[in-house]
């Protein structure tokens, strides 16, 4: 289904390699593996999509030692657009880093994909989640699933940190998936899987601050894929339709523990039917305290 996506690495294949005792390098694109095999340390994984992910990497590099930066994107079934923007954005990231931090090696980019992981967090239990928590948005589970894949990869590669471009405010708008309790959930998952997860631009409030990091007039939302679910967490007034307390409850009572279970089963090589049964059981147990 996603064979058209360039440099795609299936999360199932990564987990299978690790279960067999093989190196994660065995399943990465050849050009990435070749670079990483002799790459200087420390290694940092960078969330890789558009402007904010590049800005986050620049902010981190300004204050921390990094030998190699590995940009990792992701496949999400609700995204659409021209995948060539990834190569364009990688070139821009590389040039920014070369200009200010010439000692840092920027590895080639690739993307991780596990659409069934996405489905289990965001589609399968939608009705129950609305009843249990009083709201639903796929954006929280979406971001958690792609950070979960990066955390597993980061631990396997011995990365020191995972860097993400979540930003709490976009002008005056707040996004549920970039709220403080959401970010706490992502970081908790990554920490439990051996990776320090940092959000260097989360507290940035203005585009002027991003411009200071990048200095090239790159506008928010420019040159990146779009999502058919954009804005679903907001009411007609533009405000979020759920509270911070609801987001925190969803993340820590359901999403993080369920993602943890999905990853464990993936690493055990469980097949589709058994995976579905096991996750149904896990979801039922997690939601039992909230549902009659």
KOLZA-339614 format. One line per field, with one value per residue: residue number from 1; x, y, z of N, C-alpha, C in turn. Coordinates in Angstrom, 3 decimals. Atoms other than C-alpha are relative to their C-alpha. Example, Ala and Ser with C-alpha at 12.3 -4.5 7.8 and 13.67 -1.06 7.14 Angstrom:
num	[1,2]
n.east	[0.890,-0.820]
n.north	[-1.190,-1.190]
n.up	[0.000,-0.060]
ca.east	[12.300,13.670]
ca.north	[-4.500,-1.060]
ca.up	[7.800,7.140]
c.east	[0.900,-0.770]
c.north	[1.200,1.090]
c.up	[0.000,0.730]
This chain:
num	[1,2,3,4,5,6,7,8,9,10,11,12,13,14,15,16,17,18,19,20,21,22,23,24,25,26,27,28,29,30,31,32,33,34,35,36,37,38,39,40,41,42,43,44,45,46,47,48,49,50,51,52,53,54,55,56,57,58,59,60,61,62,63,64,65,66,67,68,69,70,71,72,73,74,75,76,77,78,79,80,81,82,83,84,85,86,87,88,89,90,91,92,93,94,95,96,97,98,99,100,101,102,103,104,105,106,107,108,109,110,111,112,113,114,115,116,117,118,119,120,121,122,123,124,125,126,127,128,129,130,131,132,133,134,135,136,137,138,139,140,141,142,143,144,145,146,147,148,149,150,151,152,153,154,155,156,157,158,159,160,161,162,163,164,165,166,167,168,169,170,171,172,173,174,175,176,177,178,179,180,181,182,183,184,185,186,187,188,189,190,191,192,193,194,195,196,197,198,199,200,201,202,203,204,205,206,207,208,209,210,211,212,213,214,215,216,217,218,219,220,221,222,223,224,225,226,227,228,229,230,231,232,233,234,235,236,237,238,239,240,241,242,243,244,245,246,247,248,249,250,251,252,253,254,255,256,257,258,259,260,261,262,263,264,265,266,267,268,269,270,271,272,273,274,275,276,277,278,279,280,281,282,283,284,285,286,287,288,289,290,291,292]
n.east	[0.814,-0.840,-1.237,-0.380,-0.681,-1.443,-0.812,0.907,-0.418,1.130,-0.301,0.023,-1.294,-0.969,0.225,-0.409,-1.464,-0.447,0.363,-0.941,-1.343,-0.719,-0.131,0.991,-0.569,0.327,1.279,0.027,-0.512,-1.432,-0.819,0.064,-0.805,-1.411,-0.426,0.078,-0.967,-1.230,0.383,-0.482,0.948,1.293,1.015,1.307,1.084,0.790,1.288,-0.270,1.170,-0.049,-0.778,-0.190,-0.939,-1.338,-0.275,-0.287,-1.364,-0.917,0.013,-0.738,-1.413,-0.598,-0.364,-0.369,-0.930,0.534,-0.913,0.793,1.437,0.714,1.387,0.906,1.386,0.970,1.161,1.281,0.991,0.847,-0.785,-0.020,-0.848,-1.162,-1.063,-1.302,-0.354,-0.913,-1.368,-0.267,-0.165,-1.257,-1.086,0.006,-0.509,-1.440,-0.702,0.062,-0.903,-1.368,-0.373,-0.187,-0.590,-0.630,-0.531,1.103,0.353,1.434,0.202,1.154,1.301,0.899,1.260,0.518,1.433,0.769,1.361,0.878,-0.248,0.825,1.411,0.358,0.087,0.841,1.242,0.689,0.751,0.474,1.259,-0.253,-0.814,0.886,0.775,-0.865,-0.731,0.801,-0.477,-0.956,-0.727,-1.046,-1.317,-0.815,-0.509,-0.823,-1.349,-0.584,-0.435,-1.240,-1.100,-0.299,-0.875,-1.316,-0.646,-0.533,-1.154,-1.054,-0.627,-0.752,-1.182,-0.808,0.117,0.015,1.239,0.969,0.386,1.276,0.344,1.301,0.027,1.276,0.847,-0.154,0.724,0.851,0.643,-0.613,0.345,0.038,-1.156,-1.206,0.239,-0.936,0.204,-0.335,-1.457,-0.400,0.254,-1.006,-1.290,0.070,-0.177,-1.381,-0.858,0.178,-0.661,-1.428,-0.398,0.373,0.785,-0.024,0.848,-0.751,0.711,1.366,0.389,-0.117,1.306,0.139,-0.726,-1.287,-0.960,-0.327,-0.822,-1.348,-0.633,-0.146,-0.519,0.191,1.362,0.816,1.272,0.651,0.857,-0.522,-0.836,0.175,1.230,1.199,0.756,1.443,0.615,-0.477,0.993,1.124,0.043,0.458,1.375,0.175,-0.669,-1.443,-0.545,0.048,1.282,-0.257,-0.832,-1.297,0.234,0.485,-1.133,-0.907,0.645,-0.064,-1.373,-0.626,0.856,0.285,-0.862,-1.372,-0.066,0.358,-1.135,-1.034,0.387,-0.131,-1.423,-0.467,0.488,-0.749,-1.350,0.136,0.343,1.368,0.688,1.114,1.188,-0.331,-0.237,1.291,0.629,-0.739,0.207,1.386,0.002,-0.690,0.852,1.133,-0.484,-0.342,1.191,1.026,0.319,0.769,1.190,0.857]
n.north	[-1.217,-1.184,0.225,-1.223,-0.901,0.221,0.311,0.479,1.134,0.529,0.214,1.451,0.540,-0.416,0.818,1.364,0.030,-0.082,1.266,1.018,-0.347,-0.709,-1.447,-0.840,-0.440,0.975,-0.296,-1.393,-0.170,0.285,-1.203,-0.411,0.954,-0.226,-1.197,0.208,1.011,-0.656,-1.370,-0.492,-0.050,0.639,0.016,-0.556,0.153,-1.224,0.006,-0.652,-0.251,-1.334,-1.074,0.053,1.062,-0.525,-1.004,0.710,0.514,-1.135,-0.470,0.954,-0.030,-1.235,0.128,1.363,0.685,1.077,0.394,0.318,-0.235,0.911,-0.452,1.126,-0.364,1.058,0.137,-0.089,0.239,-1.168,-1.043,-0.009,-1.042,0.330,0.501,-0.583,-1.062,0.535,-0.186,-1.441,-0.444,0.557,-0.835,-1.255,0.325,0.239,-1.259,-0.780,0.572,-0.209,-1.395,-0.387,1.090,0.793,1.273,0.954,0.747,0.189,1.245,-0.030,0.203,1.084,-0.069,1.215,0.204,1.106,-0.533,0.759,-0.630,-1.220,0.381,0.503,-1.123,-1.120,0.360,1.184,-0.178,-1.387,-0.182,0.202,-1.104,-1.153,0.274,0.069,-1.229,-1.167,-0.647,0.788,-0.532,0.956,-0.643,0.419,1.331,-0.068,-0.427,0.999,1.195,-0.189,-0.153,1.336,0.668,-0.636,0.360,1.358,-0.120,-0.726,0.898,1.018,-0.624,-0.629,-1.455,-0.675,-0.757,-0.161,-1.407,-0.201,-1.403,-0.409,-1.394,-0.091,-1.036,-0.360,-1.264,0.112,1.309,1.134,1.293,1.025,0.881,-0.722,-0.540,0.478,1.400,0.892,0.086,0.802,1.388,0.445,0.111,1.131,1.222,0.085,0.251,1.404,0.821,-0.263,-1.162,-1.318,-0.687,-1.433,-0.838,-1.244,-1.244,0.103,-1.240,-1.168,-0.640,-0.860,0.368,-0.693,0.879,1.039,-0.653,-0.116,1.312,0.427,-1.136,0.080,-0.344,1.200,-0.244,1.161,0.756,-0.034,1.112,1.236,0.701,-0.453,1.064,-0.175,-0.203,-1.258,-0.831,0.759,-0.137,-1.358,-0.350,-1.036,-1.216,0.193,0.444,1.460,0.478,0.850,-0.655,0.612,1.162,1.087,0.473,0.750,1.273,0.855,0.403,0.860,1.130,0.839,-0.015,0.428,1.439,0.828,-0.046,0.848,1.381,0.233,0.132,1.273,1.066,-0.107,0.516,1.450,0.580,0.500,-0.189,-0.949,0.418,0.035,-1.384,-0.645,0.562,-0.433,-1.432,-0.136,0.335,-1.063,-1.192,0.275,-0.126,-1.403,-0.829,0.592,-0.867,-1.161,0.408,0.912]
n.up	[0.000,-0.123,0.740,0.701,-0.930,0.101,-1.187,-1.047,-0.820,-0.753,-1.412,-0.212,0.408,-1.020,-1.190,0.315,-0.019,-1.390,-0.647,0.485,-0.428,1.055,-0.164,0.668,1.275,1.040,0.650,0.455,1.360,0.061,-0.143,-1.408,-0.763,0.296,-0.723,-1.446,-0.428,-0.436,-0.349,-1.297,-1.112,-0.235,1.048,-0.354,0.977,0.139,0.667,1.273,0.842,0.573,-0.601,-1.449,-0.352,0.283,-1.037,-1.245,0.096,-0.104,-1.388,-0.824,0.362,-0.508,-1.415,-0.360,0.896,0.829,1.061,1.187,-0.086,0.900,0.195,0.214,0.241,-0.262,0.877,-0.705,1.053,0.284,0.650,1.462,0.567,0.824,-0.859,0.347,-0.946,-1.011,0.465,-0.015,-1.385,-0.497,0.524,-0.751,-1.337,0.099,0.246,-1.241,-0.998,0.483,-0.160,-1.402,-0.786,1.067,-0.492,-0.141,1.199,0.207,0.733,0.912,-0.643,0.413,-0.742,-0.622,0.291,-0.561,0.073,-0.892,-1.301,0.023,-0.049,-1.323,-0.934,0.439,0.657,-0.507,-1.250,0.023,-0.723,-1.419,-0.511,-0.198,-1.216,-1.172,-0.303,0.335,1.222,0.778,1.152,0.385,0.045,-1.143,0.275,1.205,-0.374,-0.890,0.732,0.748,-0.948,-0.520,0.967,-0.073,-1.263,0.161,0.888,-0.688,-0.962,0.739,0.595,-1.040,0.078,-1.295,-0.155,1.082,0.050,0.685,0.239,-0.533,-0.448,-0.711,0.590,1.412,-0.110,-1.182,-0.004,-0.677,0.567,-1.039,0.082,-0.382,-1.336,-1.020,-0.407,1.113,0.052,-1.158,0.352,0.967,-0.684,-0.920,0.794,0.477,-1.153,-0.383,1.018,-0.021,0.798,-0.517,1.023,-0.271,0.853,-0.200,0.329,-0.509,-0.685,0.891,0.162,1.175,1.208,-0.012,-0.651,0.981,1.022,-0.549,0.108,1.389,0.738,1.446,0.383,0.138,-0.684,-0.601,0.900,1.366,0.435,-0.742,0.328,-0.687,-0.643,0.186,-1.309,-0.558,-0.672,-0.562,-1.451,-0.310,0.279,1.023,-0.472,0.093,-1.278,-0.179,-0.525,-1.153,-1.011,-0.279,-0.870,0.852,0.803,-0.878,-0.336,1.187,0.284,-1.003,-0.338,1.164,1.187,-0.284,-0.285,1.151,0.926,-0.587,0.275,1.443,0.306,-0.551,0.871,1.255,-0.216,-0.169,1.286,-0.016,1.277,0.009,-0.740,-1.424,-0.407,-0.197,-1.205,-1.188,-0.214,-0.465,-1.424,-0.721,0.025,-0.879,-1.371,-0.270,-0.023,-0.882,-1.138,0.455,0.731,-0.772]
ca.east	[0.000,2.837,5.418,5.362,6.827,10.578,13.012,10.272,11.224,8.487,8.419,7.520,10.768,12.763,11.174,11.776,15.456,15.853,14.026,16.473,19.442,20.339,21.376,18.843,21.229,20.177,16.733,17.599,18.210,21.715,22.966,21.779,23.361,26.651,26.827,25.769,28.235,31.118,29.251,30.719,28.985,26.905,24.018,20.793,17.557,15.615,11.920,11.868,9.006,8.871,10.068,9.547,11.457,14.442,14.179,14.125,17.337,19.015,17.949,19.370,22.654,23.207,23.611,24.521,27.250,26.118,28.343,25.667,22.092,19.742,16.524,13.626,10.220,7.082,4.176,0.700,-2.399,-4.151,-1.324,-1.202,1.010,4.306,6.905,9.698,9.495,11.375,14.483,14.199,13.815,16.729,18.961,17.886,18.482,21.929,22.891,21.685,23.698,26.797,26.722,26.520,27.736,30.145,31.427,27.990,27.325,23.768,22.826,20.441,16.744,14.222,10.712,9.196,5.792,3.334,-0.174,-1.725,-0.123,-1.800,-5.137,-5.083,-4.470,-6.707,-9.454,-10.297,-11.580,-12.919,-16.438,-15.227,-12.687,-15.352,-17.454,-14.491,-12.768,-15.453,-13.570,-11.546,-8.904,-6.609,-3.771,-2.608,-2.313,-0.882,2.052,2.536,2.726,5.395,7.435,7.125,8.656,11.483,12.135,12.555,14.871,16.807,17.416,18.545,21.017,22.322,21.059,21.562,18.393,15.269,14.463,10.963,9.543,6.331,5.395,2.702,1.423,0.902,0.089,-2.863,-3.888,-3.157,-3.072,-4.046,-1.136,1.353,-0.070,1.956,0.223,0.631,4.344,4.666,3.119,5.463,8.487,7.302,7.026,10.454,12.066,10.592,12.222,15.650,15.650,15.695,13.030,13.421,11.247,13.622,11.087,8.004,8.040,8.712,5.887,6.663,7.721,10.489,12.159,11.941,13.385,16.346,17.026,16.632,17.160,15.674,12.029,10.651,6.953,4.936,3.209,5.278,6.893,5.423,2.740,-0.830,-3.280,-6.976,-7.665,-6.104,-8.052,-10.235,-9.345,-10.749,-14.256,-15.722,-14.179,-10.711,-10.294,-9.487,-12.578,-10.896,-9.167,-5.604,-6.961,-8.819,-5.705,-3.566,-6.085,-6.261,-2.488,-1.560,-4.587,-4.895,-2.593,0.834,0.118,-1.584,1.290,3.673,1.725,1.626,5.383,5.995,3.844,5.531,8.901,7.610,6.634,2.946,0.842,-2.104,-4.942,-3.226,-2.118,-5.698,-7.001,-4.277,-4.763,-8.541,-7.967,-5.516,-7.853,-10.753,-8.697,-7.447,-10.927,-12.748,-12.524,-14.206,-16.799,-19.798]
ca.north	[0.000,2.388,1.152,4.570,6.167,6.678,5.191,3.439,1.109,-1.121,-1.097,-4.801,-5.510,-3.498,-5.413,-8.751,-7.915,-6.984,-10.148,-12.209,-10.491,-8.638,-5.000,-2.311,-1.322,-4.482,-3.060,0.586,1.915,0.948,4.509,5.222,2.050,2.807,6.262,5.122,2.225,4.659,7.736,9.894,9.803,10.868,10.019,12.047,11.064,14.024,14.096,15.028,16.626,20.376,23.677,23.058,19.773,21.485,24.378,21.911,20.298,23.692,24.717,21.533,21.729,25.267,23.970,20.264,18.101,15.852,13.840,12.597,13.716,11.109,12.605,10.114,10.754,8.642,7.389,8.351,7.125,10.503,12.457,13.485,15.536,15.470,13.265,15.090,17.800,15.444,15.517,19.282,19.751,17.413,19.478,22.616,20.977,19.790,23.225,24.958,22.569,22.742,26.507,26.685,23.286,21.957,19.161,17.513,14.779,14.817,11.289,10.611,10.594,7.754,7.074,4.496,2.933,0.797,1.711,-1.113,0.370,3.662,1.909,0.221,3.480,5.724,3.764,0.509,1.859,5.257,4.799,3.429,6.241,8.916,7.272,6.796,10.166,12.472,13.322,11.852,13.116,10.860,13.374,12.254,8.583,9.454,11.354,8.779,5.939,7.580,8.611,5.054,3.707,6.240,5.381,1.679,2.570,5.051,2.509,-0.074,2.378,3.636,7.171,9.629,11.629,11.920,15.479,16.613,19.851,20.010,23.628,24.374,27.549,28.260,31.948,31.900,28.351,25.300,21.790,18.837,16.744,19.478,20.305,19.868,16.633,15.138,15.917,14.441,11.232,11.003,11.598,9.005,6.341,7.137,7.189,3.771,2.497,3.876,7.146,10.719,12.628,16.394,19.132,22.083,24.556,23.594,26.867,29.118,31.606,33.591,33.059,35.579,33.082,30.373,32.817,33.366,29.627,29.247,32.695,31.915,33.034,29.487,29.897,27.573,24.822,25.490,22.581,19.685,17.044,17.874,15.901,15.307,15.497,18.923,21.028,18.162,18.894,22.436,23.797,26.359,29.074,27.615,26.530,22.944,20.892,18.947,19.970,19.322,16.949,14.919,14.725,13.610,10.939,9.588,9.547,7.889,5.662,4.384,5.519,5.097,1.686,0.418,1.600,-0.135,-3.369,-3.030,-2.541,-5.542,-7.752,-6.428,-7.314,-10.803,-11.296,-11.863,-12.307,-10.096,-12.162,-12.772,-9.156,-7.968,-10.349,-9.392,-5.664,-5.990,-7.661,-4.959,-2.145,-3.766,-3.958,-0.375,1.023,-1.152,1.417,4.097,2.068,0.342]
ca.up	[0.000,0.793,-1.674,-3.331,-0.199,-0.601,1.938,3.882,6.726,8.121,11.923,11.832,9.984,12.519,15.406,13.675,13.205,16.853,17.961,15.887,17.487,14.310,14.072,13.268,10.468,8.624,7.809,7.173,3.654,2.519,2.284,5.848,7.244,5.514,7.080,10.560,10.645,11.091,12.312,15.088,18.472,20.263,17.947,18.112,16.359,15.001,14.237,10.553,8.644,8.141,9.530,13.236,13.277,11.651,14.121,17.029,15.808,15.440,18.943,20.443,18.554,19.809,23.361,23.174,21.714,18.867,16.563,14.162,13.589,12.111,10.636,10.829,9.275,9.394,7.315,8.545,6.655,6.882,5.246,1.621,-0.666,-2.507,-0.820,-2.626,0.043,2.379,0.232,-0.170,3.581,4.297,2.039,3.845,7.247,6.144,4.879,8.059,10.221,8.042,8.285,12.093,13.299,10.655,12.906,13.025,10.478,9.093,8.074,5.164,6.054,5.930,7.232,9.593,8.901,10.856,9.771,11.800,14.931,13.973,13.446,16.835,18.677,16.577,14.883,16.592,19.928,18.889,20.282,23.607,23.965,23.511,26.212,28.549,28.265,26.890,23.698,20.883,18.482,16.463,16.738,20.192,19.310,15.920,17.395,20.127,17.613,15.503,18.537,19.861,16.653,16.878,20.528,19.711,16.841,18.970,21.711,19.148,17.605,20.941,20.367,23.205,22.544,20.422,19.331,18.365,17.003,19.047,19.767,22.345,20.696,16.996,17.112,19.492,18.687,20.800,19.384,21.558,20.299,21.194,24.621,27.799,28.917,25.433,25.400,28.894,27.577,24.590,26.816,29.342,26.641,25.218,28.660,29.472,26.273,27.077,25.130,26.453,24.525,24.263,22.759,22.286,20.840,22.876,24.821,21.817,21.380,18.220,14.626,15.248,17.567,14.907,12.382,14.714,14.655,10.880,9.386,5.985,6.069,6.238,7.098,9.307,7.321,4.210,2.330,4.274,3.818,4.819,6.956,6.227,9.983,10.470,12.982,14.207,17.839,17.651,17.874,15.500,17.671,17.099,20.720,21.750,22.536,25.335,28.575,29.669,32.328,29.687,27.516,30.451,31.435,27.883,27.480,30.762,31.335,27.782,24.967,26.565,28.137,24.986,22.786,25.168,24.729,20.935,20.784,23.057,20.818,17.686,19.182,19.999,16.345,17.081,13.914,12.903,14.366,17.703,17.816,17.406,20.095,22.543,22.006,22.325,25.700,26.747,25.677,27.496,30.710,30.433,29.875,32.433,35.237,33.104,31.210,32.777]
c.east	[0.849,1.339,0.469,0.797,1.500,0.627,-0.855,0.576,-1.203,0.423,-0.003,1.347,1.086,-0.131,0.439,1.521,0.521,-0.308,0.965,1.438,0.830,0.049,-1.136,0.502,-0.379,-1.267,-0.099,0.474,1.526,0.853,-0.009,0.888,1.495,0.541,0.055,1.050,1.282,-0.259,0.554,-1.127,0.210,-0.956,-1.307,-0.975,-0.798,-1.308,0.167,-1.262,0.164,0.830,0.308,0.958,1.443,0.392,0.348,1.422,1.020,0.084,0.813,1.502,0.705,0.530,0.511,0.944,-0.700,1.032,-0.727,-1.463,-0.681,-1.447,-0.909,-1.426,-0.923,-1.110,-1.249,-1.103,-0.901,0.757,-0.087,0.913,1.182,1.160,1.369,0.400,0.971,1.453,0.381,0.265,1.274,1.182,0.083,0.520,1.517,0.769,-0.016,1.042,1.454,0.473,0.330,0.718,0.698,0.544,-1.073,-0.280,-1.518,-0.195,-1.163,-1.295,-0.662,-1.269,-0.360,-1.496,-0.544,-1.451,-0.952,0.163,-0.878,-1.478,-0.429,-0.125,-1.100,-1.336,-0.816,-0.926,-0.620,-1.259,0.185,0.782,-0.838,-0.805,0.876,0.583,-0.739,0.465,0.763,0.610,1.064,1.410,0.918,0.617,0.892,1.430,0.666,0.514,1.292,1.182,0.381,0.937,1.410,0.733,0.611,1.239,1.165,0.730,0.871,1.300,0.922,-0.027,-0.067,-1.318,-0.879,-0.499,-1.273,-0.370,-1.382,0.102,-1.371,-0.956,0.356,-0.786,-0.788,-0.649,0.827,-0.476,0.071,1.265,1.316,-0.149,0.995,-0.274,0.283,1.501,0.532,-0.197,1.019,1.346,0.023,0.186,1.462,0.952,-0.082,0.675,1.450,0.494,-0.475,-0.655,-0.096,-0.782,0.548,-0.763,-1.414,-0.475,0.104,-1.382,-0.182,0.783,1.361,1.079,0.404,0.911,1.435,0.760,0.323,0.535,-0.235,-1.440,-0.922,-1.270,-0.606,-0.942,0.482,0.890,-0.077,-1.312,-1.156,-0.733,-1.492,-0.713,0.408,-1.144,-1.112,-0.129,-0.523,-1.481,-0.078,0.655,1.509,0.644,-0.065,-1.313,0.181,0.953,1.338,-0.163,-0.502,1.135,0.935,-0.590,0.083,1.416,0.493,-0.863,-0.220,1.124,1.409,0.063,-0.389,1.121,1.137,-0.290,0.150,1.464,0.544,-0.420,0.686,1.386,0.002,-0.398,-1.398,-0.694,-1.236,-1.198,0.254,0.278,-1.321,-0.679,0.680,-0.229,-1.442,-0.085,0.644,-0.856,-1.179,0.408,0.294,-1.232,-1.049,-0.397,-0.899,-1.311,-0.839,0.021]
c.north	[1.269,-0.172,1.241,0.956,-0.268,-0.309,-0.442,-1.222,-0.459,-0.271,-1.486,-0.623,0.368,-0.885,-1.445,-0.135,0.009,-1.294,-1.113,0.274,0.700,1.494,0.724,0.465,-0.941,0.357,1.446,0.083,-0.084,1.242,0.512,-0.909,0.229,1.200,-0.270,-0.978,0.623,1.430,0.421,0.066,1.292,0.149,0.561,-0.287,1.289,-0.308,0.802,0.097,1.353,0.965,-0.210,-1.114,0.430,1.027,-0.667,-0.542,1.125,0.509,-0.928,0.086,1.243,-0.165,-1.384,-0.604,-1.150,-0.325,-0.229,0.253,-0.876,0.457,-1.189,0.522,-1.177,0.034,-0.002,-0.115,1.181,1.120,-0.120,1.119,-0.583,-0.422,0.589,1.125,-0.513,0.176,1.476,0.497,-0.560,0.833,1.318,-0.220,-0.174,1.302,0.908,-0.504,0.159,1.426,0.380,-1.053,-0.969,-1.347,-1.076,-0.663,-0.153,-1.226,0.149,-0.329,-1.286,0.115,-1.372,-0.111,-1.216,0.478,-0.779,0.472,1.247,-0.352,-0.426,1.128,0.990,-0.362,-1.065,0.289,1.394,0.193,-0.160,1.159,1.253,-0.182,0.085,1.345,1.275,0.754,-1.038,0.878,-1.019,0.570,-0.453,-1.377,-0.037,0.382,-1.012,-1.195,0.257,0.316,-1.349,-0.752,0.585,-0.392,-1.394,0.026,0.671,-0.871,-1.030,0.558,0.629,1.511,0.610,0.704,-0.156,1.428,0.163,1.468,0.397,1.414,0.273,1.006,0.211,1.289,-0.027,-1.364,-1.027,-1.281,-1.053,-0.832,0.688,0.676,-0.591,-1.441,-0.996,-0.220,-0.826,-1.494,-0.549,-0.250,-1.191,-1.314,-0.159,-0.335,-1.465,-0.944,0.430,1.187,1.281,0.804,1.474,0.763,1.429,1.286,0.019,1.310,1.235,0.552,0.764,-0.545,0.681,-0.857,-1.148,0.575,0.167,-1.312,-0.368,1.103,-0.010,0.262,-1.181,0.179,-1.286,-0.666,-0.074,-1.211,-1.196,-0.650,0.548,-1.198,0.263,0.273,1.316,0.817,-0.753,0.156,1.359,0.164,1.075,1.312,-0.113,-0.493,-1.521,-0.426,-0.948,0.726,-0.705,-1.250,-1.195,-0.594,-0.840,-1.366,-0.968,-0.515,-1.046,-1.188,-0.949,-0.017,-0.511,-1.477,-0.884,-0.010,-0.880,-1.477,-0.335,-0.225,-1.330,-1.171,0.027,-0.635,-1.506,-0.695,-0.569,0.334,0.860,-0.414,-0.019,1.395,0.694,-0.508,0.509,1.478,0.285,-0.282,1.114,1.258,-0.171,0.181,1.445,0.878,-0.462,0.913,1.160,-0.379,-0.974,-1.408]
c.up	[0.000,-0.710,-0.748,0.891,-0.042,1.360,1.183,0.697,0.807,1.442,0.333,-0.353,1.002,1.238,-0.221,0.036,1.433,0.750,-0.382,0.435,-1.047,0.301,-0.705,-1.365,-1.137,-0.768,-0.473,-1.448,-0.022,0.211,1.433,0.843,-0.208,0.765,1.500,0.505,0.535,0.466,1.355,1.029,0.790,-1.185,0.543,-1.121,-0.026,-0.713,-1.296,-0.833,-0.671,0.823,1.472,0.418,-0.279,1.057,1.324,0.002,0.160,1.432,0.895,-0.267,0.532,1.412,0.391,-1.036,-0.714,-1.071,-1.309,0.282,-1.037,-0.133,-0.361,-0.147,0.274,-1.035,0.857,-1.049,-0.329,-0.703,-1.518,-0.472,-0.748,0.895,-0.341,0.947,1.058,-0.427,0.002,1.419,0.625,-0.487,0.749,1.419,-0.036,-0.168,1.227,0.996,-0.432,0.247,1.440,0.834,-0.953,0.463,0.106,-1.347,-0.057,-0.874,-0.980,0.749,-0.491,0.838,0.566,-0.275,0.729,0.090,0.905,1.446,0.105,0.156,1.402,1.025,-0.375,-0.625,0.704,1.176,0.117,0.843,1.504,0.604,0.231,1.275,1.250,0.399,-0.374,-1.220,-0.807,-1.071,-0.363,0.128,1.141,-0.247,-1.222,0.354,0.919,-0.793,-0.767,0.903,0.608,-0.951,0.046,1.280,-0.081,-0.885,0.714,1.006,-0.714,-0.573,1.037,-0.046,1.391,0.250,-1.241,0.069,-0.809,-0.051,0.469,0.568,0.603,-0.618,-1.462,-0.180,1.300,0.129,0.771,-0.675,1.093,0.012,0.324,1.365,0.998,0.423,-1.120,-0.071,1.171,-0.293,-0.982,0.702,0.946,-0.744,-0.403,1.142,0.430,-0.979,-0.212,-0.779,0.681,-1.117,0.358,-1.077,0.069,-0.294,0.578,0.619,-0.883,-0.317,-1.309,-1.190,-0.055,0.650,-0.921,-1.074,0.482,-0.132,-1.445,-0.913,-1.484,-0.444,-0.209,0.826,0.528,-1.003,-1.430,-0.257,0.956,-0.411,0.834,0.596,-0.151,1.319,0.641,0.605,0.684,1.506,0.444,-0.310,-1.068,0.398,-0.042,1.272,0.107,0.646,1.184,0.954,0.151,0.855,-0.816,-0.834,0.851,0.358,-1.177,-0.222,0.984,0.425,-1.179,-1.032,0.279,0.367,-1.177,-1.034,0.497,-0.283,-1.483,-0.370,0.512,-0.886,-1.357,0.162,0.251,-1.300,-0.077,-1.319,0.121,0.850,1.498,0.538,0.296,1.278,1.269,0.296,0.388,1.498,0.826,0.072,0.946,1.473,0.366,0.164,1.036,1.163,-0.397,-0.700,0.819,-0.591]
